[in-house]
């Protein structure tokens, strides 16, 4: 079943040091001449000015940031991360409001995909533990949707490992979407690869609320991780989704070897595509894939880019997606105060998430209300 709780890792032991309070203490960092500078150094006036300029643009002028402004923000030192996060949280509240949207996803047709996305264990081109399975039957899909609805979610996404839907797949989707909506009241999203214009029209007319088609990374970096189709093919499907009246869900995958400049490039390209929702994923390297040995993105870096995604895309539904558990670990709540306003609960397509109870408790602790978000742009 889709929504099992992931097993938590044990917390390391904590050593408590008791210091007499009679003598004042002065703490000085121990830095040898060859050591790198401390990551939490105070910001210079010029660095604070970069953040202040972004604040004026987003909160006073209510406009999108330019390439130059985003590049300057991305170049700020590690000591700026919490200032970026704080501004991103204010931008999220100002542009989107306080609500958080919850979504469940279901891998309804797993493995056997003919494409060669180097991060994906569902590709038939790589020798991975994930093997091809047929489309789940109707009752299995409905059961997963009921579990999602019971969590207080408003969105349920049917995900298929295919290049694009054939006619048989289209018929199944057009049968399932209204059934799920009628039985659970959930908005139904679909992720089924590249679409033709006719397919996009039929899915929209069939009740699909949101269509997911991630561009994953910048156009300039895309050929390094996918060779069986192009970035522009993905972008064309994204345009068809919007043209036909469905909300566009178009996400990113951070940590595949792209540069900071290419991440800024991606943010500008997402501005042009105008998605309603942007899932932000962090690479969780999968055994057997070409990226299976890549290091995991650091937690501090992840918080920085969560904030930058919000600052670049102030009006989108910015969703916590795959990899957040292994990348952010205990800092997941910080991401919720750095611009995130939606999350996938339960498991992902081929990897475990953390338990939905933990996510719901996190939202309760942060006093963030759960609600449906739609077409904020």
Secondary structure, 3 states (H helix, E strand, C coil): CCCCCCCCCCCCCCCCCCCCCCCCCCCCCCCCCCCCCCCCCCCCHHHHHHHHHHHHHHHHCCCCCCHHHHHHHHCCCHHHHHHHHHHHHHHHHHHHCCCEEEEEEEEEECCCECCCCCCCCCECCCCCCCCCCCCCCHHHHHHHHHHHHHCCCCEEEEEECCCCCCHHHHHHHHHHHHHHHHHHCCEEEEECCCCCHHHHHHHHHCCCCEEECCCECCHHHHCCCCCCCCHHHHHHHHHHHHHCCCEEECCEEECCCCCHHHHHHHHHHHHHHCCCEEEEEECCCCCCCCCCCCCCCCHHHHHHHHHHHHHHCCCCEEEECCCHHHHHHHHHHHHHCCCCCEEECCCCCCCCCCCHHHHHHHHHHCCCCECCCCCCC
